[in-house]
Amino acid sequence: MGLIKHFSSHMSKDWAIRVGNHFKTNPPVRIIKRRKVIDSFSMENAFLSNFYITNIYYMKRFWPSVEHAFQASKTFSFKKQEEIRNLPTCKLAKYYGNSLKLRSDWEEVKLDIMYEIVYRKYYDNQWEMRRLINTCGIRLVEGNTWHDNFWGHCMCSSCRSKYKHNYLGKISMRVRREMFKVMPVWLQDQIIKHNGIRYYIKHT
């Protein structure tokens, strides 16, 4: 819970003003056809994926993606972290991370770590943050076909009866909600108007 408190307080008035100024010069784009759910983090929604390439400041270093930072967090070894950070693709970072001997507290901290990294992804990158905010009112589901029902929602027939945790989708929606709440009221109203939604904070 320490990470959660730290990052909630990190969204300062200065950040809200900076974001507000960004939206003043780049107003929200009206989504012509509203959707109730985004169930694939690919194509136009690839920015939601952990494989999306964007600079993220985490552990006092810049990382090329959420996937790189998350996989490196599985170990306390600085050398192995750096090896993962310098890998050319997210896929290689995932393979390397899956081969690591996990830190002893991994199961207890992995959700907080994912929240922290996803938060930094949008906090540090205004364009990605803007695209996330433009999904206000839409349920985010990390649909996949590789049997990942912890971070996402596998849509294959063999996983049909399994419970879908969709933690990446839930974390993304939580970050979206927290960032929306600290925005200036005028900007909240503008986003609600452009996206055709009501009572976003209460019902999302």
C-alpha positions as CSV (number, residue, x, y, z in Angstrom):
1,M,0.0,0.0,0.0
2,G,3.0,2.3,0.4
3,L,3.5,2.6,-3.3
4,I,-0.2,3.4,-3.8
5,K,-0.1,6.3,-1.2
6,H,3.2,7.6,-2.7
7,F,1.9,7.8,-6.3
8,S,-1.5,9.2,-5.3
9,S,0.2,12.1,-3.5
10,H,2.6,12.5,-6.4
11,M,-0.2,13.9,-8.6
12,S,0.4,17.4,-7.6
13,K,-1.3,20.7,-8.5
14,D,1.7,21.4,-10.8
15,W,1.0,18.2,-12.7
16,A,-2.7,19.1,-13.0
17,I,-1.9,22.5,-14.3
18,R,0.6,21.1,-16.8
19,V,-1.9,18.6,-18.0
20,G,-4.6,21.3,-18.2
21,N,-2.4,23.5,-20.4
22,H,-1.7,20.5,-22.6
23,F,-5.4,20.0,-23.2
24,K,-6.0,23.7,-23.8
25,T,-3.7,23.5,-26.8
26,N,-4.7,19.9,-27.7
27,P,-8.5,19.6,-26.9
28,P,-9.9,16.1,-26.4
29,V,-11.0,14.4,-29.7
30,R,-14.6,13.4,-29.7
31,I,-15.0,9.7,-30.1
32,I,-17.7,9.4,-32.8
33,K,-18.8,5.9,-32.0
34,R,-18.7,5.1,-28.3
35,R,-17.7,1.6,-27.2
36,K,-18.5,-0.1,-23.9
37,V,-15.3,-2.1,-23.9
38,I,-11.9,-2.2,-25.5
39,D,-10.9,-5.9,-25.5
40,S,-7.7,-5.8,-27.5
41,F,-4.6,-3.8,-26.7
42,S,-3.4,-3.7,-30.3
43,M,-3.8,-1.6,-33.5
44,E,-5.2,1.8,-32.5
45,N,-5.2,0.7,-28.8
46,A,-1.7,-0.6,-28.8
47,F,-0.7,2.3,-26.4
48,L,-2.5,0.3,-23.7
49,S,-0.1,-2.7,-24.1
50,N,2.9,-3.3,-21.9
51,F,4.8,-3.9,-25.2
52,Y,4.2,-0.3,-26.3
53,I,7.5,1.6,-26.7
54,T,7.7,4.8,-24.7
55,N,10.2,6.2,-22.2
56,I,9.4,5.4,-18.6
57,Y,11.4,6.7,-15.6
58,Y,11.5,4.0,-13.0
59,M,14.1,2.9,-10.5
60,K,16.1,6.0,-11.3
61,R,16.5,4.9,-14.9
62,F,14.7,5.2,-18.2
63,W,13.1,2.1,-19.6
64,P,11.9,1.5,-23.2
65,S,8.6,-0.1,-22.2
66,V,6.5,-1.3,-19.2
67,E,7.5,-4.8,-20.1
68,H,11.2,-4.1,-19.8
69,A,10.7,-2.4,-16.4
70,F,8.4,-5.1,-15.0
71,Q,10.5,-8.0,-16.0
72,A,13.6,-6.4,-14.6
73,S,11.8,-5.9,-11.3
74,K,11.7,-9.6,-10.8
75,T,15.3,-9.5,-9.6
76,F,17.4,-7.3,-7.2
77,S,20.5,-7.9,-9.4
78,F,21.5,-4.5,-11.0
79,K,23.5,-6.4,-13.7
80,K,20.5,-8.5,-14.8
81,Q,18.2,-5.5,-14.6
82,E,20.5,-3.6,-17.0
83,E,20.7,-6.6,-19.3
84,I,16.9,-6.6,-19.6
85,R,16.8,-2.8,-20.0
86,N,19.1,-2.9,-23.0
87,L,17.3,-5.7,-24.8
88,P,16.1,-4.6,-28.2
89,T,12.5,-5.9,-28.0
90,C,9.8,-6.4,-25.4
91,K,9.5,-10.1,-26.4
92,L,13.1,-10.7,-25.5
93,A,12.7,-8.8,-22.2
94,K,9.7,-11.1,-21.3
95,Y,11.7,-14.3,-22.2
96,Y,14.6,-13.1,-20.1
97,G,12.3,-12.2,-17.2
98,N,10.6,-15.6,-17.3
99,S,14.0,-17.3,-16.9
100,L,15.0,-15.4,-13.8
101,K,14.9,-16.8,-10.2
102,L,12.2,-14.6,-8.7
103,R,12.9,-12.4,-5.7
104,S,11.5,-13.9,-2.5
105,D,8.6,-11.3,-2.2
106,W,7.6,-11.3,-5.8
107,E,4.0,-12.7,-5.4
108,E,3.3,-10.1,-2.7
109,V,4.6,-7.1,-4.6
110,K,4.0,-7.7,-8.3
111,L,0.6,-6.0,-8.5
112,D,1.9,-2.9,-6.8
113,I,4.9,-2.9,-9.1
114,M,2.8,-3.1,-12.2
115,Y,0.6,-0.3,-10.9
116,E,3.7,1.8,-10.2
117,I,5.2,1.3,-13.7
118,V,1.9,1.8,-15.6
119,Y,1.3,4.9,-13.6
120,R,4.7,6.3,-14.6
121,K,4.0,5.4,-18.2
122,Y,1.1,7.9,-18.3
123,Y,2.4,10.4,-15.8
124,D,5.7,10.9,-17.8
125,N,4.1,10.9,-21.3
126,Q,1.3,13.4,-21.9
127,W,0.2,12.1,-25.3
128,E,-0.2,8.6,-23.9
129,M,-2.0,10.0,-20.9
130,R,-4.3,12.0,-23.2
131,R,-5.2,8.8,-25.2
132,L,-5.9,7.0,-21.9
133,I,-8.2,9.7,-20.7
134,N,-10.0,9.6,-24.1
135,T,-11.1,6.1,-23.1
136,C,-13.1,7.5,-20.1
137,G,-16.2,5.4,-19.6
138,I,-14.9,2.4,-21.5
139,R,-14.0,-0.9,-19.8
140,L,-10.5,-1.9,-20.6
141,V,-9.8,-5.6,-21.1
142,E,-6.5,-7.0,-22.1
143,G,-7.8,-9.7,-24.4
144,N,-5.4,-12.4,-25.5
145,T,-5.1,-15.9,-26.9
146,W,-2.0,-17.0,-24.9
147,H,-3.9,-18.2,-21.8
148,D,-3.1,-15.2,-19.6
149,N,-6.1,-14.9,-17.3
150,F,-4.1,-13.1,-14.6
151,W,-3.1,-9.9,-16.3
152,G,-5.7,-10.3,-19.0
153,H,-8.6,-12.2,-20.5
154,C,-7.8,-15.2,-22.7
155,M,-10.5,-15.6,-25.4
156,C,-9.6,-19.2,-26.5
157,S,-12.1,-22.0,-26.1
158,S,-10.0,-23.9,-23.5
159,C,-10.1,-20.9,-21.2
160,R,-13.8,-20.2,-21.6
161,S,-14.7,-21.5,-18.1
162,K,-11.7,-20.0,-16.3
163,Y,-11.9,-16.8,-14.1
164,K,-10.5,-13.7,-15.9
165,H,-8.7,-11.4,-13.4
166,N,-7.7,-8.8,-16.1
167,Y,-5.4,-7.1,-13.6
168,L,-3.6,-5.0,-16.3
169,G,-7.0,-3.7,-17.5
170,K,-8.1,-3.0,-13.9
171,I,-4.8,-1.2,-13.2
172,S,-5.1,0.9,-16.3
173,M,-8.6,1.9,-15.4
174,R,-7.5,2.8,-11.9
175,V,-4.7,5.0,-13.2
176,R,-7.1,6.6,-15.6
177,R,-9.6,7.4,-12.8
178,E,-6.9,8.8,-10.5
179,M,-5.5,11.1,-13.2
180,F,-9.0,12.2,-14.1
181,K,-9.9,13.1,-10.5
182,V,-7.0,15.5,-10.1
183,M,-7.6,17.4,-13.4
184,P,-9.1,20.9,-13.2
185,V,-12.9,20.8,-13.1
186,W,-13.2,22.6,-16.5
187,L,-11.1,19.9,-18.1
188,Q,-13.2,17.1,-16.5
189,D,-16.3,18.7,-17.9
190,Q,-14.8,19.1,-21.3
191,I,-13.8,15.4,-21.4
192,I,-17.2,14.3,-20.2
193,K,-18.9,16.5,-22.9
194,H,-16.6,15.3,-25.7
195,N,-16.8,11.7,-24.8
196,G,-20.6,11.7,-24.2
197,I,-20.4,10.2,-20.7
198,R,-21.9,11.1,-17.3
199,Y,-20.8,10.6,-13.7
200,Y,-17.5,9.2,-14.8
201,I,-15.8,9.2,-11.4
202,K,-18.7,7.5,-9.6
203,H,-19.4,4.8,-12.1
204,T,-16.1,3.8,-13.7
